[in-house]
Amino acid sequence: MSSSGLTRRQLLRTGGATAAAGLGMAGLAACGGSDDAGATDGKLSFMYWGSAFEKKAIDEMLKKYAKEHKGAKVDPMFVPVANYPTKVSSLVAANTPPDLGYLGTSQMYDLAQKDLILNLFPYLDKYPALKDRLPSSYFWYGKDKLAANQLAMGVQILYYNTDAFKAAGVDPAPFTAGTAWSWDDFVQAADKLTVDQNGKHPSEDGFDAGKVKQFGTIAPFGGGGLYSLLRSNGADMVNEDGTKFALDSAAAIDVLKKLQDLIYVHRVAPTPAQLGKNAPTTAVQLQTKRVGMVIDGNWQMLDLMEGKVPFGVAVLPKFQESLTMTGGAAGAIFAKTKHPEEAIELYLYYNDPEHVDLFKDGLWAPLQNKYYTDQAEIDKWVLKDKYPPNFQSAVVETTLKHGVTDWGQQMKNSERIHQVLDPAIEQISLNKGAPVDIVKALKPKMQALLQGKWPSQEL
């Protein structure tokens, strides 16, 4: 992770302040991507971010769409993750936004409130496919005001290097909610997977924590990993309506302390310094056996499969119950589009496994209910000769039956909240104090920022 750039997780919530900063010409000059983005001769323009594999997959998808829809023209607009929010702001300020594309949730809400995002609600009857999606995938910003869906479903998975497990004598990680590892089971497996240059494990005398050859895992102090574990222990970041800080509960402190202990007591996870500010991706970490297992999003599947990494998937370790967080960035249509219905047709096309290989390739999980409940439909994207064994049990069934929605997906003022929250969580990861003390100091700062949640609405 670059110290100056944005991670994919950070981008999911980026908006407000970044958007405001990018409304001048300076923001446009600072952006990456092509200089003529937003000013295309094509009928539709589609703006997105992603890895090299993702870029290739998106470009191929857009070519396929144009081929299947004779006369359609779609111009891809790839923008690096670190520059993406500022680029969006610049194009909006210049009155040349793309027709549709990815958006971080905070920026999406900000634009929707300014009537810069197409309200999809009036189109629901004409395009019934817009209604057949998992409830957590919708972004509402007022009564009968539907800004977007997630561009695809995101879900947290426990990935592991199967070769590393075999070498350590660790049985494959469990892949059903009913058999999920307890936290103690997880720590024990991580200890067996962690070895120093002399082959010693952290639980053995003589282990050298400064010369670790392979770590068992990475402490999930951010994103969906942390939230999944909090909810698993009956804790939360905020109360149900988003108006009260809740991370100071005993159950939440317990999770934070156990994550801190992964690094500094059990020594099965790297310190932030050992991980490095420019840490390799999850796929590289697993491929090189720098770590044996790691909690991350389903989008890592693409790079893992493309990289021929020997990996398996499992459910997350649990505290009180087995859960995983679902969520994701928005896929939205800009209100300035001159072709709203054509944009909706592409919108429906690019997140349907029936048409797009991005799901089979492992980048995305579907939004539609049928791809989680109908075996014939599941088989269209979970390919048995490509996906790791047990993916359906570990991911598909867990998403449907044990998924909890990302707490930040509906939070107002989310970017400012994270600007205060994230440094405090980082202090815990750096072992700068006891979690209970850090959270106690954090509470009044967070409470002052809470403005509640955006509304939700049933279809």
C-alpha positions as CSV (number, residue, x, y, z in Angstrom):
1,M,0.0,0.0,0.0
2,S,1.4,3.3,-1.0
3,S,1.6,6.0,1.7
4,S,0.4,8.6,-0.8
5,G,-2.1,6.6,-2.8
6,L,-5.5,5.1,-1.9
7,T,-6.1,1.4,-1.3
8,R,-9.2,-0.1,-2.9
9,R,-10.8,-0.3,0.5
10,Q,-10.1,3.4,1.1
11,L,-11.6,4.3,-2.3
12,L,-14.9,2.7,-1.4
13,R,-15.6,5.4,1.1
14,T,-13.8,8.4,-0.5
15,G,-15.7,11.5,-1.5
16,G,-16.6,14.7,0.2
17,A,-13.3,16.3,1.0
18,T,-11.5,14.9,-2.0
19,A,-14.4,16.0,-4.2
20,A,-14.2,19.5,-2.9
21,A,-10.5,19.6,-3.3
22,G,-10.8,18.5,-6.9
23,L,-13.2,21.1,-8.2
24,G,-10.6,23.4,-9.6
25,M,-8.2,23.2,-12.5
26,A,-5.4,22.2,-10.1
27,G,-7.3,19.0,-9.5
28,L,-7.6,18.2,-13.2
29,A,-3.9,18.8,-13.7
30,A,-3.0,16.4,-10.8
31,C,-5.1,13.5,-12.1
32,G,-3.8,10.4,-13.7
33,G,-5.3,8.6,-16.7
34,S,-5.8,9.9,-20.2
35,D,-5.9,13.7,-20.6
36,D,-9.1,13.5,-22.7
37,A,-11.1,11.4,-20.3
38,G,-14.7,12.6,-20.2
39,A,-14.5,14.3,-23.6
40,T,-15.1,11.4,-25.9
41,D,-16.7,10.9,-29.3
42,G,-18.3,7.6,-28.1
43,K,-21.9,7.2,-27.4
44,L,-21.2,6.1,-23.8
45,S,-18.2,6.5,-21.6
46,F,-17.4,4.1,-18.7
47,M,-15.0,5.1,-16.0
48,Y,-13.3,2.7,-13.7
49,W,-10.2,1.8,-11.6
50,G,-8.5,-1.5,-10.9
51,S,-5.4,-3.8,-11.2
52,A,-3.9,-4.7,-14.5
53,F,-6.0,-7.9,-14.7
54,E,-9.1,-5.9,-13.9
55,K,-8.3,-3.3,-16.6
56,K,-8.0,-6.1,-19.1
57,A,-11.2,-7.7,-18.0
58,I,-13.2,-4.5,-18.1
59,D,-11.9,-3.5,-21.5
60,E,-12.8,-7.0,-22.9
61,M,-16.3,-6.7,-21.3
62,L,-17.0,-3.3,-23.0
63,K,-15.8,-4.7,-26.3
64,K,-18.1,-7.7,-25.9
65,Y,-21.0,-5.4,-25.1
66,A,-20.5,-3.3,-28.2
67,K,-20.3,-6.4,-30.3
68,E,-23.5,-7.8,-28.9
69,H,-25.3,-4.5,-29.1
70,K,-24.8,-3.4,-32.7
71,G,-24.3,0.2,-33.1
72,A,-23.3,0.7,-29.5
73,K,-20.0,2.5,-28.8
74,V,-18.5,2.5,-25.3
75,D,-15.3,4.3,-24.5
76,P,-13.4,2.9,-21.5
77,M,-11.9,5.5,-19.2
78,F,-9.3,3.8,-16.9
79,V,-8.1,6.0,-14.0
80,P,-5.6,4.8,-11.3
81,V,-7.1,4.2,-7.9
82,A,-5.0,7.0,-6.2
83,N,-6.3,9.6,-8.6
84,Y,-9.8,8.4,-9.1
85,P,-11.9,10.7,-6.8
86,T,-10.1,13.8,-7.9
87,K,-10.5,12.9,-11.5
88,V,-14.3,12.5,-11.0
89,S,-14.5,15.8,-9.3
90,S,-12.6,17.5,-12.1
91,L,-14.8,16.0,-14.8
92,V,-17.9,17.0,-12.9
93,A,-16.6,20.6,-12.5
94,A,-15.8,20.8,-16.2
95,N,-19.4,19.6,-16.9
96,T,-17.9,16.5,-18.8
97,P,-18.6,13.6,-16.5
98,P,-18.6,10.1,-17.9
99,D,-21.9,8.4,-18.6
100,L,-21.4,5.8,-16.0
101,G,-18.8,4.1,-13.9
102,Y,-17.4,3.2,-10.5
103,L,-17.7,5.6,-7.5
104,G,-16.6,5.5,-3.9
105,T,-19.7,5.6,-1.7
106,S,-19.0,8.9,0.0
107,Q,-18.5,10.7,-3.3
108,M,-21.5,9.0,-4.8
109,Y,-23.8,10.3,-2.0
110,D,-22.3,13.7,-2.3
111,L,-23.0,13.8,-6.0
112,A,-26.4,12.3,-5.7
113,Q,-27.4,15.0,-3.2
114,K,-26.5,17.6,-5.8
115,D,-28.6,15.9,-8.4
116,L,-25.5,14.9,-10.4
117,I,-26.3,11.2,-10.3
118,L,-29.2,9.7,-12.3
119,N,-32.1,8.7,-10.0
120,L,-32.9,5.1,-10.9
121,F,-36.2,4.9,-9.1
122,P,-38.3,6.1,-12.1
123,Y,-36.8,3.4,-14.2
124,L,-37.6,0.4,-11.9
125,D,-40.8,-0.6,-13.6
126,K,-39.4,-0.4,-17.1
127,Y,-36.3,-2.3,-16.1
128,P,-37.5,-4.9,-13.6
129,A,-34.0,-6.4,-13.5
130,L,-33.1,-3.4,-11.3
131,K,-35.4,-4.8,-8.6
132,D,-34.0,-8.4,-8.5
133,R,-30.9,-7.7,-6.3
134,L,-29.8,-8.4,-2.8
135,P,-31.3,-5.7,-0.6
136,S,-27.9,-4.6,0.8
137,S,-26.7,-3.7,-2.7
138,Y,-28.9,-0.6,-3.0
139,F,-27.8,3.0,-2.2
140,W,-30.8,5.2,-1.3
141,Y,-30.5,8.9,-0.6
142,G,-34.1,9.9,0.1
143,K,-37.6,8.7,-0.4
144,D,-37.9,7.2,-3.9
145,K,-34.4,8.4,-4.6
146,L,-32.1,5.5,-5.7
147,A,-28.6,6.6,-6.6
148,A,-27.0,3.3,-7.4
149,N,-26.3,-0.3,-6.8
150,Q,-23.0,-1.7,-5.8
151,L,-21.1,-2.3,-9.0
152,A,-20.8,-5.9,-7.7
153,M,-21.2,-7.7,-4.4
154,G,-18.1,-7.7,-2.2
155,V,-17.6,-10.2,0.6
156,Q,-14.8,-11.1,3.0
157,I,-13.0,-14.4,2.6
158,L,-10.3,-16.2,4.5
159,Y,-7.7,-17.1,1.8
160,Y,-4.9,-19.5,2.4
161,N,-1.9,-21.0,0.6
162,T,-2.6,-24.7,0.3
163,D,1.0,-25.6,0.0
164,A,1.9,-23.6,3.1
165,F,-0.9,-25.4,5.0
166,K,0.4,-28.8,3.9
167,A,4.0,-27.9,4.9
168,A,2.9,-26.8,8.3
169,G,0.6,-29.8,8.9
170,V,-2.5,-27.7,9.2
171,D,-5.8,-29.2,8.0
172,P,-7.7,-27.1,5.4
173,A,-9.5,-24.2,6.9
174,P,-13.2,-24.8,7.5
175,F,-15.6,-23.7,4.8
176,T,-19.0,-23.7,6.5
177,A,-20.4,-21.4,9.1
178,G,-21.2,-24.3,11.3
179,T,-17.6,-25.5,11.4
180,A,-15.9,-22.1,11.5
181,W,-12.7,-21.8,13.5
182,S,-12.9,-20.2,16.9
183,W,-10.5,-17.4,17.5
184,D,-8.3,-19.7,19.5
185,D,-8.3,-22.2,16.6
186,F,-7.3,-19.4,14.2
187,V,-4.4,-18.3,16.4
188,Q,-3.2,-21.9,16.8
189,A,-3.2,-22.4,13.0
190,A,-1.4,-19.1,12.6
191,D,1.3,-20.2,15.0
192,K,2.0,-23.4,13.1
193,L,2.2,-21.3,9.9
194,T,4.6,-18.8,11.3
195,V,8.3,-19.7,11.1
196,D,11.5,-17.8,11.5
197,Q,14.7,-18.3,9.5
198,N,15.6,-21.2,11.7
199,G,12.3,-22.9,11.5
200,K,11.1,-21.9,14.9
201,H,7.4,-21.1,15.7
202,P,6.4,-18.2,17.9
203,S,5.2,-20.6,20.6
204,E,8.7,-22.2,20.8
205,D,11.7,-21.0,22.7
206,G,14.3,-19.2,20.6
207,F,11.8,-17.9,18.0
208,D,13.3,-14.7,16.4
209,A,10.5,-12.2,15.7
210,G,12.9,-10.0,13.8
211,K,13.7,-12.7,11.2
212,V,10.4,-14.2,10.2
213,K,10.4,-16.2,7.0
214,Q,6.6,-16.7,6.9
215,F,3.9,-15.2,9.0
216,G,0.7,-17.0,9.7
217,T,-1.6,-14.1,8.9
218,I,-2.0,-10.3,8.7
219,A,-4.0,-8.6,11.5
220,P,-7.2,-7.3,9.8
221,F,-7.3,-3.8,11.4
222,G,-9.2,-2.2,8.6
223,G,-12.0,-2.6,6.2
224,G,-14.3,-5.6,6.1
225,G,-12.1,-7.9,8.0
226,L,-12.3,-5.8,11.2
227,Y,-16.0,-5.2,10.8
228,S,-16.8,-8.9,10.2
229,L,-15.0,-9.8,13.5
230,L,-16.7,-7.0,15.5
231,R,-20.1,-8.2,14.4
232,S,-19.1,-11.8,15.0
233,N,-18.6,-10.8,18.6
234,G,-21.9,-8.9,18.9
235,A,-20.2,-5.5,18.6
236,D,-20.5,-2.7,16.1
237,M,-18.9,0.7,15.2
238,V,-22.1,2.7,15.8
239,N,-25.7,2.0,17.0
240,E,-28.4,1.0,14.6
241,D,-29.3,4.5,13.3
242,G,-25.8,5.7,13.2
243,T,-26.1,8.4,15.8
244,K,-24.1,6.9,18.7
245,F,-20.5,5.6,18.9
246,A,-20.4,1.9,19.8
247,L,-16.8,0.9,19.4
248,D,-16.2,1.4,23.2
249,S,-18.3,-1.7,24.1
250,A,-16.6,-4.5,26.0
251,A,-17.2,-6.8,23.0
252,A,-15.5,-4.4,20.6
253,I,-12.5,-3.8,22.9
254,D,-12.1,-7.5,23.1
255,V,-11.8,-7.8,19.3
256,L,-9.4,-4.9,19.1
257,K,-7.2,-6.4,21.8
258,K,-7.1,-9.8,20.2
259,L,-6.1,-8.3,16.9
260,Q,-3.3,-6.4,18.6
261,D,-2.2,-9.6,20.3
262,L,-1.9,-11.3,17.0
263,I,1.1,-9.0,16.4
264,Y,2.6,-8.4,19.8
265,V,1.7,-11.3,21.9
266,H,1.3,-14.3,19.6
267,R,3.7,-12.8,17.0
268,V,1.9,-14.6,14.1
269,A,1.3,-11.4,12.2
270,P,3.7,-8.7,11.0
271,T,4.0,-5.3,12.6
272,P,3.1,-2.4,10.4
273,A,6.8,-1.8,9.9
274,Q,7.4,-5.4,8.9
275,L,4.4,-5.3,6.5
276,G,5.7,-2.0,5.0
277,K,4.0,1.0,3.6
278,N,4.3,-0.5,0.1
279,A,3.3,-4.0,1.0
280,P,2.7,-6.4,-1.9
281,T,-0.9,-7.4,-2.7
282,T,-2.7,-10.3,-1.1
283,A,-2.1,-12.4,-4.1
284,V,1.7,-11.8,-4.0
285,Q,1.8,-12.3,-0.2
286,L,0.2,-15.7,-0.6
287,Q,2.1,-16.6,-3.7
288,T,5.5,-15.9,-2.2
289,K,4.4,-17.5,1.1
290,R,5.2,-14.3,3.0
291,V,1.9,-15.1,4.8
292,G,0.0,-18.4,5.1
293,M,-3.5,-17.0,5.3
294,V,-5.2,-13.6,5.1
295,I,-8.7,-12.1,5.3
296,D,-9.5,-10.0,2.2
297,G,-12.2,-9.3,-0.3
298,N,-13.5,-11.6,-3.0
299,W,-12.1,-9.3,-5.7
300,Q,-8.6,-10.8,-4.9
301,M,-9.8,-14.0,-6.6
302,L,-9.0,-12.6,-10.0
303,D,-5.3,-11.9,-9.3
304,L,-5.0,-15.2,-7.3
305,M,-6.3,-17.2,-10.2
306,E,-4.4,-15.3,-12.8
307,G,-1.2,-15.7,-10.8
308,K,-1.7,-19.5,-10.5
309,V,-1.5,-19.2,-6.7
310,P,-2.2,-22.5,-4.9
311,F,-5.0,-21.2,-2.7
312,G,-8.1,-22.3,-0.9
313,V,-11.0,-20.3,0.6
314,A,-12.7,-20.6,3.9
315,V,-15.1,-18.8,6.2
316,L,-13.7,-16.3,8.6
317,P,-12.8,-17.3,12.2
318,K,-15.6,-16.5,14.6
319,F,-16.2,-15.2,18.1
320,Q,-19.9,-15.7,18.9
321,E,-21.2,-16.5,15.4
322,S,-19.8,-17.0,11.9
323,L,-20.3,-13.8,9.8
324,T,-18.8,-12.0,6.9
325,M,-19.2,-8.4,5.8
326,T,-20.7,-7.6,2.5
327,G,-20.4,-4.3,0.7
328,G,-18.8,-2.5,-2.2
329,A,-18.3,0.6,-4.2
330,A,-21.1,2.0,-6.2
331,G,-21.8,1.6,-9.9
332,A,-23.6,4.8,-10.9
333,I,-25.0,6.6,-13.9
334,F,-24.3,10.4,-14.1
335,A,-27.3,12.6,-14.5
336,K,-25.6,14.5,-17.4
337,T,-25.7,11.5,-19.7
338,K,-27.5,12.2,-22.9
339,H,-28.5,8.5,-23.2
340,P,-30.0,7.4,-19.9
341,E,-31.7,4.3,-21.2
342,E,-28.7,3.1,-23.1
343,A,-26.6,3.7,-20.0
344,I,-29.1,1.6,-17.9
345,E,-28.8,-1.2,-20.4
346,L,-25.1,-1.2,-20.1
347,Y,-25.5,-0.9,-16.3
348,L,-27.6,-4.0,-16.2
349,Y,-25.3,-5.8,-18.6
350,Y,-22.0,-5.3,-16.8
351,N,-23.1,-6.7,-13.5
352,D,-24.8,-9.9,-14.8
353,P,-22.8,-13.1,-14.9
354,E,-25.0,-14.2,-17.8
355,H,-23.1,-11.8,-20.0
356,V,-19.8,-10.9,-18.3
357,D,-16.8,-13.0,-17.6
358,L,-15.7,-10.8,-14.6
359,F,-17.7,-13.1,-12.3
360,K,-16.2,-16.3,-13.7
361,D,-12.8,-14.7,-13.5
362,G,-13.2,-14.1,-9.8
363,L,-13.2,-10.3,-9.7
364,W,-16.8,-9.8,-8.7
365,A,-19.7,-11.6,-7.0
366,P,-23.2,-11.1,-8.4
367,L,-25.9,-8.8,-7.1
368,Q,-28.9,-10.8,-8.2
369,N,-30.7,-13.2,-5.8
370,K,-30.9,-16.0,-8.2
371,Y,-27.1,-16.4,-8.4
372,Y,-27.1,-17.3,-4.7
373,T,-30.2,-19.5,-4.6
374,D,-30.6,-21.4,-7.9
375,Q,-27.9,-24.1,-8.5
376,A,-28.1,-23.8,-12.2
377,E,-27.5,-20.0,-12.0
378,I,-24.7,-20.5,-9.4
379,D,-22.9,-22.8,-11.9
380,K,-22.9,-20.0,-14.4
381,W,-20.3,-18.1,-12.4
382,V,-18.8,-20.5,-9.9
383,L,-16.9,-22.7,-12.3
384,K,-15.9,-26.0,-10.8
385,D,-12.8,-26.3,-13.0
386,K,-11.6,-22.8,-12.1
387,Y,-12.8,-21.8,-8.6
388,P,-11.2,-23.4,-5.6
389,P,-13.1,-26.3,-4.0
390,N,-15.7,-25.3,-1.4
391,F,-16.2,-21.8,-2.8
392,Q,-19.9,-22.2,-2.9
393,S,-20.1,-23.2,0.8
394,A,-17.5,-20.7,2.0
395,V,-18.6,-17.7,0.0
396,V,-22.0,-18.1,-1.8
397,E,-23.9,-19.6,1.1
398,T,-22.2,-17.4,3.7
399,T,-23.0,-14.3,1.8
400,L,-26.6,-15.1,1.5
401,K,-27.2,-16.5,5.0
402,H,-24.5,-14.9,7.2
403,G,-23.7,-11.6,5.5
404,V,-23.8,-8.3,7.4
405,T,-23.7,-5.0,5.5
406,D,-20.7,-2.7,5.7
407,W,-21.5,-0.2,8.5
408,G,-20.0,2.7,6.4
409,Q,-22.1,2.0,3.3
410,Q,-25.0,3.9,4.7
411,M,-23.2,6.4,7.0
412,K,-23.4,10.1,6.4
413,N,-20.2,12.1,6.8
414,S,-18.3,8.8,6.3
415,E,-15.1,10.3,4.9
416,R,-14.7,12.7,7.8
417,I,-15.5,9.9,10.3
418,H,-12.7,7.7,8.8
419,Q,-10.3,10.6,8.9
420,V,-10.7,10.5,12.7
421,L,-11.3,6.7,13.2
422,D,-8.5,5.3,11.0
423,P,-5.6,7.0,12.8
424,A,-6.9,5.8,16.1
425,I,-7.1,2.2,14.8
426,E,-3.6,2.6,13.5
427,Q,-2.4,3.5,16.9
428,I,-3.7,0.2,18.2
429,S,-2.0,-1.7,15.3
430,L,1.3,0.2,16.3
431,N,0.9,-0.9,19.9
432,K,0.9,2.7,21.0
433,G,-1.5,2.0,23.9
434,A,-4.2,-0.3,25.2
435,P,-7.3,-0.5,22.9
436,V,-9.5,0.5,25.8
437,D,-7.6,3.7,26.4
438,I,-7.3,4.6,22.7
439,V,-11.0,4.1,22.1
440,K,-11.9,6.0,25.2
441,A,-10.0,9.0,23.8
442,L,-11.6,8.5,20.4
443,K,-15.2,8.4,21.5
444,P,-15.9,12.2,21.9
445,K,-14.2,13.0,18.6
446,M,-16.3,10.3,16.8
447,Q,-19.5,11.2,18.5
448,A,-19.2,14.8,17.3
449,L,-19.1,13.6,13.7
450,L,-22.0,11.2,13.7
451,Q,-24.9,12.4,11.6
452,G,-26.9,9.2,11.3
453,K,-27.4,6.9,8.3
454,W,-28.8,7.4,4.8
455,P,-32.3,6.0,4.4
456,S,-33.2,2.6,3.1
457,Q,-36.3,1.6,1.2
458,E,-37.9,-1.7,0.3
459,L,-38.8,-2.4,-3.3
